[in-house]
Amino acid sequence: MAGSGNPRVVITGVGVISPIGTGTAPFWSSLIAGRSGIDYLKSLPADDLPCKLAAEVKDFDPLQHLYHRKFLKVMSRDIQLGVCAASMAMADSGLVPGSVEPDRMGVEFGTGHICFTPEELGEAAVELTKATSPTAWSDDGIGKIAPLWLLDQLPNMPACHVAIEHNARGPNNTITSADASAILALQEALRVIQRGHADVMIVGATSSNIHPVDIARRMLIEEISQRDDDPTRACRPFDRDRDGTIVGEGSAVFVVERYGHALRRGADIYCEVLGVGAGCDGRKEREGPGGAGLVRAMQAAVGHANIRPDEIGHINAHGKSTRQDDWLEARCYHRALGSAADRIPVVALKSYVGNFEAGSGAVELAGSVLSLRNGELPISLNYEHPDPLCRLNVVHGQPLRLRNRAAMSVNRTAIGQSAAAILRAV
């Protein structure tokens, strides 16, 4: 981290699979053109679902990116997205097999709840209704479950598959902290490299909420937009007329590398990771307005980066597009950053890709990395009527040329787990 004496850590590869593009070039092109990925749900019947909108990944063929295609049969949609994004990031980094000692390369991956269909356990459930005792069911019911069924559902499987694909035998960990997972995975990777336990870490997050059970569940626990008349205008972070978020899917993965290692091999460096902070709301915060965890995360990130708040060139906001979440987030910026919060440009990329928890945090982080690379900040879509209770400098109308090459990306979960990362163009 800047000024701490620790080794510098940089990002040298990016892979993105998102509702607005697969690959960094299509993804960035959609961002800078203001093209939304939210539309009517098409991959599954939506007539009986409470929300008929989603941000779906289109034209995605996992077989184009997998080295070991036989593993596809034990990969859920979430796992496929994450493993393929990792392969794209590794290719982008220029690292080829054998160029890094396997024990010096690890994986940190964020993921969440992976849904399955009731049909997958249907026959076993029928046997359960017939069983007269647990022993009787274990004799007849377990055999109705596919032997490898669980490998589709385990949240640590993306990290396992990525490690196998790229022979990464170093530190390996999975973060399951919903929206905050991607930045928390970046924090862990930063620490691993700075402790000297690895030279390269494959870091990212993946998730898909495009599932009937997941959509119904999300409708019960949070605000989902009901703007069925115009899908592209449904998600409206910080706008006065927002009425909820939209489900989505996707993944982004980063090759994170010790600066000296990247320099010696002549790597193309996207940016430096200056600092990462984390925090969580306490019990009293749960009873009040909340947000102390996000404030602490931002203050810690700024402190570790050894910069002033007014040196932050833009904020990549969590911007969930729900009333309470956006109000709370806006207040937290003012609490953490003081008067600088009135001036720092803010972008909310969920207006393009919706909200899919772990994966959306990673895709948003990719947006900041590419903004630093290109020196330009996309607009926040659908910011038409500023909410007077969200006093932020939200970028709208047209993309903004960046005058300051430092960025902060933040994410917060529904229960107050928060993370913030400070990046700087090199």
C-alpha positions as CSV (number, residue, x, y, z in Angstrom):
1,M,0.0,0.0,0.0
2,A,1.2,3.5,-0.8
3,G,3.6,4.9,1.7
4,S,3.7,1.7,3.9
5,G,6.9,0.1,2.7
6,N,4.9,-2.9,1.4
7,P,5.5,-4.2,-2.2
8,R,3.4,-2.4,-4.8
9,V,0.6,-4.5,-6.3
10,V,-0.8,-3.9,-9.8
11,I,-3.5,-5.3,-12.0
12,T,-2.2,-6.7,-15.3
13,G,-5.1,-8.6,-16.7
14,V,-8.9,-8.1,-16.9
15,G,-11.6,-10.5,-18.0
16,V,-15.3,-9.5,-18.2
17,I,-18.5,-11.4,-19.0
18,S,-21.5,-9.1,-18.5
19,P,-24.9,-8.2,-19.8
20,I,-23.4,-5.4,-21.9
21,G,-20.6,-7.3,-23.4
22,T,-18.2,-10.3,-23.1
23,G,-14.6,-9.1,-23.2
24,T,-13.1,-5.8,-22.2
25,A,-13.6,-4.1,-25.5
26,P,-17.3,-4.8,-26.0
27,F,-17.9,-4.1,-22.3
28,W,-16.2,-0.7,-22.4
29,S,-17.8,0.2,-25.7
30,S,-21.3,-0.4,-24.2
31,L,-20.4,1.7,-21.1
32,I,-19.0,4.7,-23.1
33,A,-22.0,4.5,-25.5
34,G,-24.5,4.3,-22.7
35,R,-26.0,1.0,-23.8
36,S,-28.1,-0.8,-21.1
37,G,-28.1,-4.6,-20.7
38,I,-31.5,-4.7,-19.0
39,D,-34.3,-6.1,-21.0
40,Y,-37.3,-8.4,-20.8
41,L,-36.3,-11.8,-19.4
42,K,-35.7,-14.2,-22.3
43,S,-33.8,-17.3,-21.1
44,L,-36.7,-18.7,-19.0
45,P,-40.6,-18.3,-18.9
46,A,-41.5,-15.1,-17.1
47,D,-45.3,-15.1,-17.2
48,D,-45.6,-16.3,-13.6
49,L,-42.6,-14.4,-12.2
50,P,-43.1,-11.3,-10.1
51,C,-40.6,-9.4,-12.2
52,K,-40.2,-9.9,-16.0
53,L,-37.0,-7.9,-16.4
54,A,-33.4,-8.9,-16.1
55,A,-29.9,-8.1,-17.2
56,E,-28.8,-11.4,-18.9
57,V,-25.5,-12.3,-20.4
58,K,-26.0,-12.9,-24.2
59,D,-24.0,-14.9,-26.8
60,F,-21.9,-16.7,-24.1
61,D,-20.3,-20.0,-25.1
62,P,-18.3,-21.4,-22.3
63,L,-16.6,-23.9,-24.6
64,Q,-14.7,-21.1,-26.2
65,H,-12.8,-20.4,-23.0
66,L,-12.4,-23.7,-21.1
67,Y,-9.3,-25.8,-21.3
68,H,-10.8,-28.9,-19.7
69,R,-14.2,-29.1,-21.4
70,K,-15.1,-32.3,-19.5
71,F,-15.6,-30.1,-16.4
72,L,-18.5,-28.3,-18.0
73,K,-21.0,-31.0,-16.8
74,V,-20.3,-30.1,-13.2
75,M,-20.4,-26.3,-13.7
76,S,-23.5,-24.3,-12.9
77,R,-24.1,-21.0,-14.8
78,D,-22.3,-19.1,-12.0
79,I,-19.2,-21.3,-12.2
80,Q,-19.1,-21.2,-16.0
81,L,-19.1,-17.4,-16.0
82,G,-16.3,-17.1,-13.4
83,V,-14.0,-19.7,-14.8
84,C,-14.3,-18.3,-18.4
85,A,-13.8,-14.7,-17.2
86,A,-10.6,-16.0,-15.4
87,S,-9.3,-17.5,-18.6
88,M,-9.9,-14.2,-20.4
89,A,-8.1,-12.3,-17.7
90,M,-5.1,-14.7,-17.9
91,A,-4.9,-14.4,-21.6
92,D,-5.1,-10.6,-21.3
93,S,-2.3,-10.5,-18.8
94,G,0.1,-12.2,-21.2
95,L,1.0,-14.9,-18.6
96,V,1.4,-18.3,-20.4
97,P,1.6,-21.7,-18.8
98,G,4.9,-22.2,-17.1
99,S,5.8,-18.5,-16.9
100,V,4.9,-18.4,-13.1
101,E,6.0,-21.0,-10.6
102,P,2.7,-22.8,-9.8
103,D,3.3,-22.5,-6.0
104,R,3.7,-18.7,-6.4
105,M,0.3,-18.2,-8.1
106,G,-3.0,-18.4,-6.2
107,V,-6.7,-17.7,-6.4
108,E,-9.1,-15.5,-4.4
109,F,-12.7,-15.7,-5.6
110,G,-16.0,-14.3,-4.5
111,T,-19.3,-16.0,-5.0
112,G,-22.7,-16.5,-3.4
113,H,-25.7,-18.7,-3.2
114,I,-25.9,-21.0,-6.3
115,C,-29.5,-22.0,-7.1
116,F,-30.6,-25.4,-8.4
117,T,-33.9,-26.4,-9.9
118,P,-36.4,-28.5,-7.9
119,E,-36.3,-31.1,-10.7
120,E,-32.7,-32.0,-9.8
121,L,-33.9,-33.4,-6.5
122,G,-37.4,-34.4,-7.6
123,E,-37.0,-38.2,-7.6
124,A,-35.2,-38.1,-4.2
125,A,-38.0,-36.0,-2.8
126,V,-40.6,-38.5,-4.0
127,E,-38.7,-41.3,-2.2
128,L,-38.7,-39.2,1.0
129,T,-42.5,-39.1,1.0
130,K,-42.5,-42.9,0.9
131,A,-39.8,-43.5,3.5
132,T,-40.9,-44.9,6.8
133,S,-37.5,-44.0,8.5
134,P,-34.3,-42.0,7.8
135,T,-32.6,-45.3,7.1
136,A,-35.2,-46.3,4.6
137,W,-34.8,-43.1,2.7
138,S,-31.0,-43.3,2.7
139,D,-31.3,-46.8,1.2
140,D,-33.7,-45.7,-1.6
141,G,-33.5,-41.9,-1.9
142,I,-29.9,-41.0,-2.0
143,G,-29.4,-43.2,-5.1
144,K,-31.8,-40.9,-6.9
145,I,-29.4,-37.9,-6.5
146,A,-26.8,-37.6,-9.2
147,P,-23.4,-38.4,-7.6
148,L,-21.8,-35.1,-8.8
149,W,-24.8,-33.0,-8.1
150,L,-23.2,-31.1,-5.2
151,L,-20.3,-30.0,-7.3
152,D,-22.7,-27.7,-9.2
153,Q,-23.7,-25.9,-6.0
154,L,-20.6,-25.5,-3.8
155,P,-19.5,-21.8,-3.6
156,N,-15.8,-22.7,-3.5
157,M,-16.0,-24.5,-6.9
158,P,-15.2,-21.4,-9.0
159,A,-11.9,-21.0,-7.2
160,C,-11.2,-24.7,-7.5
161,H,-11.8,-24.8,-11.2
162,V,-9.8,-21.7,-11.9
163,A,-6.9,-23.1,-9.9
164,I,-7.1,-26.4,-11.9
165,E,-7.4,-24.6,-15.2
166,H,-4.3,-22.5,-14.6
167,N,-2.2,-24.8,-12.4
168,A,-2.3,-22.2,-9.6
169,R,-1.1,-24.2,-6.6
170,G,-0.6,-21.2,-4.3
171,P,-3.0,-19.7,-1.7
172,N,-6.6,-20.4,-2.6
173,N,-9.7,-19.0,-0.9
174,T,-13.4,-18.2,-1.5
175,I,-15.2,-15.2,-0.1
176,T,-19.0,-15.5,0.3
177,S,-19.9,-12.0,1.4
178,A,-22.5,-11.2,-1.3
179,D,-22.0,-7.8,-2.9
180,A,-18.8,-7.1,-1.0
181,S,-17.1,-10.3,-2.1
182,A,-15.1,-9.0,-5.1
183,I,-13.4,-6.2,-3.2
184,L,-12.8,-8.4,-0.1
185,A,-11.2,-11.0,-2.4
186,L,-9.0,-8.2,-3.8
187,Q,-8.0,-7.3,-0.2
188,E,-7.0,-10.9,0.6
189,A,-5.0,-11.1,-2.6
190,L,-3.2,-7.9,-1.8
191,R,-2.2,-9.2,1.6
192,V,-1.0,-12.5,0.2
193,I,1.3,-10.8,-2.2
194,Q,2.6,-8.3,0.3
195,R,3.3,-11.1,2.7
196,G,5.5,-12.6,0.1
197,H,3.4,-15.8,-0.3
198,A,2.7,-15.3,-4.0
199,D,3.7,-13.3,-7.0
200,V,0.5,-13.5,-8.9
201,M,-3.1,-13.9,-7.8
202,I,-6.2,-14.6,-9.9
203,V,-9.0,-12.5,-8.3
204,G,-12.6,-12.1,-9.1
205,A,-16.2,-12.9,-8.4
206,T,-19.1,-14.5,-10.2
207,S,-22.9,-14.9,-9.7
208,S,-26.1,-15.3,-11.6
209,N,-29.6,-14.5,-10.3
210,I,-31.3,-15.5,-13.5
211,H,-33.3,-18.3,-11.9
212,P,-37.0,-18.4,-11.1
213,V,-36.4,-19.4,-7.5
214,D,-33.8,-16.6,-7.0
215,I,-36.0,-14.0,-8.6
216,A,-38.9,-14.9,-6.4
217,R,-36.6,-14.9,-3.3
218,R,-35.2,-11.5,-4.2
219,M,-38.7,-10.0,-4.6
220,L,-39.4,-11.0,-1.0
221,I,-36.3,-9.4,0.6
222,E,-35.6,-6.3,-1.4
223,E,-37.1,-3.7,-3.8
224,I,-37.2,-4.9,-7.4
225,S,-38.2,-2.3,-10.1
226,Q,-41.7,-2.7,-11.5
227,R,-41.0,-0.5,-14.6
228,D,-42.0,-3.2,-17.1
229,D,-42.9,-0.6,-19.8
230,D,-39.3,0.4,-20.5
231,P,-36.7,-2.1,-19.4
232,T,-33.7,0.1,-20.1
233,R,-35.0,2.9,-17.8
234,A,-35.9,0.5,-15.0
235,C,-32.7,0.8,-12.9
236,R,-32.2,4.4,-11.7
237,P,-29.5,4.8,-9.0
238,F,-29.8,8.0,-7.0
239,D,-32.6,9.2,-9.2
240,R,-35.7,10.7,-7.4
241,D,-38.0,8.3,-9.2
242,R,-36.1,5.0,-8.6
243,D,-38.3,2.1,-7.4
244,G,-35.9,-0.8,-7.1
245,T,-33.1,-2.8,-8.6
246,I,-33.0,-5.4,-11.4
247,V,-31.6,-8.9,-11.2
248,G,-28.6,-9.8,-13.4
249,E,-25.6,-12.1,-13.9
250,G,-22.0,-11.9,-14.8
251,S,-18.4,-12.1,-13.7
252,A,-15.2,-10.1,-13.8
253,V,-11.7,-11.4,-13.0
254,F,-8.4,-9.7,-12.5
255,V,-4.8,-10.8,-12.6
256,V,-3.2,-9.1,-9.6
257,E,0.6,-9.1,-9.5
258,R,3.5,-7.9,-7.5
259,Y,4.8,-4.7,-9.3
260,G,8.4,-5.9,-9.5
261,H,7.3,-9.2,-11.0
262,A,5.1,-7.4,-13.6
263,L,7.9,-5.0,-14.5
264,R,10.5,-7.7,-15.1
265,R,8.3,-9.5,-17.6
266,G,7.3,-6.3,-19.3
267,A,3.6,-6.6,-18.5
268,D,1.0,-4.1,-19.6
269,I,-0.2,-2.6,-16.3
270,Y,-3.8,-1.3,-16.0
271,C,-3.5,0.3,-12.6
272,E,-2.1,0.0,-9.1
273,V,-4.1,-1.2,-6.0
274,L,-3.3,1.5,-3.5
275,G,-5.5,0.4,-0.6
276,V,-8.5,-1.7,0.4
277,G,-10.7,-1.3,3.4
278,A,-13.6,-3.2,5.0
279,G,-16.1,-2.7,7.7
280,C,-19.5,-3.9,9.0
281,D,-22.4,-2.2,10.7
282,G,-22.7,-3.1,14.4
283,R,-25.7,-4.1,16.3
284,K,-26.7,-0.5,17.1
285,E,-26.4,0.4,13.5
286,R,-28.8,-2.3,12.6
287,E,-31.4,-0.6,14.8
288,G,-30.7,2.8,13.3
289,P,-30.0,4.3,9.9
290,G,-26.9,2.1,9.4
291,G,-23.8,2.7,7.3
292,A,-21.0,2.8,9.9
293,G,-19.4,-0.2,8.1
294,L,-19.3,1.6,4.8
295,V,-17.9,4.7,6.4
296,R,-15.1,2.7,8.1
297,A,-14.3,0.8,4.9
298,M,-13.9,4.0,2.9
299,Q,-11.8,5.7,5.6
300,A,-9.6,2.6,5.9
301,A,-9.1,2.4,2.1
302,V,-8.1,6.1,2.0
303,G,-5.8,5.7,4.9
304,H,-4.1,2.7,3.5
305,A,-3.7,4.4,0.2
306,N,-2.1,7.4,1.9
307,I,-4.2,9.9,-0.1
308,R,-6.6,12.7,0.7
309,P,-10.3,12.4,-0.1
310,D,-10.0,15.2,-2.6
311,E,-7.4,13.2,-4.5
312,I,-10.0,10.7,-5.5
313,G,-10.9,11.2,-9.2
314,H,-14.1,9.3,-9.2
315,I,-16.3,7.0,-7.1
316,N,-17.8,3.8,-8.6
317,A,-20.8,3.6,-6.3
318,H,-22.7,0.6,-5.1
319,G,-25.8,2.5,-6.4
320,K,-28.4,-0.3,-5.9
321,S,-31.3,1.9,-7.0
322,T,-33.5,1.2,-4.0
323,R,-34.7,4.1,-1.9
324,Q,-33.2,3.3,1.4
325,D,-29.9,1.9,0.1
326,D,-29.1,4.9,-2.1
327,W,-30.1,7.4,0.7
328,L,-27.8,5.5,3.2
329,E,-24.9,5.3,0.7
330,A,-25.0,9.0,-0.1
331,R,-24.9,9.9,3.6
332,C,-22.0,7.6,4.1
333,Y,-19.9,9.5,1.4
334,H,-20.4,12.7,3.3
335,R,-19.5,11.1,6.6
336,A,-16.4,9.4,5.3
337,L,-15.1,12.0,2.8
338,G,-16.4,15.3,4.2
339,S,-16.8,18.2,1.8
340,A,-15.0,16.3,-1.0
341,A,-18.1,14.2,-1.4
342,D,-19.9,17.1,-3.0
343,R,-17.4,17.3,-5.8
344,I,-16.1,13.8,-6.6
345,P,-17.7,12.4,-9.8
346,V,-19.9,9.4,-9.1
347,V,-20.9,6.6,-11.5
348,A,-23.4,3.8,-10.8
349,L,-23.0,0.9,-13.2
350,K,-25.9,-1.1,-11.9
351,S,-27.9,1.1,-14.2
352,Y,-26.3,-0.9,-17.0
353,V,-26.0,-4.4,-15.6
354,G,-28.5,-4.7,-12.7
355,N,-27.6,-6.2,-9.3
356,F,-26.2,-9.8,-9.0
357,E,-24.4,-9.5,-5.7
358,A,-20.9,-10.9,-5.8
359,G,-20.5,-10.8,-9.6
360,S,-21.9,-7.2,-9.9
361,G,-19.2,-5.9,-7.5
362,A,-16.5,-7.4,-9.7
363,V,-18.0,-6.1,-13.0
364,E,-18.3,-2.6,-11.4
365,L,-14.6,-2.8,-10.3
366,A,-13.7,-3.7,-13.9
367,G,-15.6,-0.5,-15.0
368,S,-13.3,1.6,-12.8
369,V,-10.1,-0.2,-14.0
370,L,-11.1,0.5,-17.6
371,S,-12.1,4.0,-16.9
372,L,-8.6,4.6,-15.5
373,R,-7.1,3.0,-18.5
374,N,-9.1,5.1,-20.9
375,G,-9.1,8.4,-18.9
376,E,-12.9,8.6,-19.2
377,L,-15.9,8.0,-17.0
378,P,-19.2,6.6,-18.3
379,I,-22.5,8.2,-17.4
380,S,-24.9,6.8,-14.9
381,L,-28.0,5.8,-16.9
382,N,-31.5,7.2,-16.1
383,Y,-30.3,9.9,-13.8
384,E,-32.9,12.4,-14.8
385,H,-34.3,13.8,-11.6
386,P,-31.7,14.2,-8.9
387,D,-32.9,13.1,-5.5
388,P,-32.3,16.0,-3.0
389,L,-31.6,13.5,-0.3
390,C,-28.7,12.1,-2.3
391,R,-26.4,15.1,-2.7
392,L,-23.8,13.6,-5.1
393,N,-22.1,14.7,-8.2
394,V,-23.6,11.8,-10.4
395,V,-22.1,11.8,-13.9
396,H,-24.9,12.0,-16.5
397,G,-25.6,13.5,-19.9
398,Q,-22.2,12.6,-21.4
399,P,-19.0,10.8,-20.4
400,L,-16.5,12.8,-18.3
401,R,-12.8,13.1,-19.1
402,L,-10.9,12.2,-15.9
403,R,-8.6,14.8,-14.5
404,N,-7.5,12.7,-11.6
405,R,-6.2,9.1,-12.2
406,A,-7.3,7.7,-8.8
407,A,-10.6,5.9,-8.2
408,M,-12.6,4.4,-5.4
409,S,-15.0,1.5,-5.9
410,V,-17.4,0.5,-3.1
411,N,-19.9,-2.2,-2.3
412,R,-22.2,-2.9,0.6
413,T,-24.4,-5.9,1.5
414,A,-27.9,-5.7,2.8
415,I,-26.7,-6.5,6.3
416,G,-24.0,-3.9,6.3
417,Q,-20.8,-5.8,5.2
418,S,-18.9,-3.2,3.2
419,A,-15.7,-2.9,1.3
420,A,-13.8,-0.1,-0.6
421,A,-10.8,-0.2,-2.9
422,I,-8.6,2.7,-4.1
423,L,-7.0,2.2,-7.5
424,R,-4.6,4.5,-9.4
425,A,-3.5,4.5,-13.1
426,V,0.2,3.8,-13.5
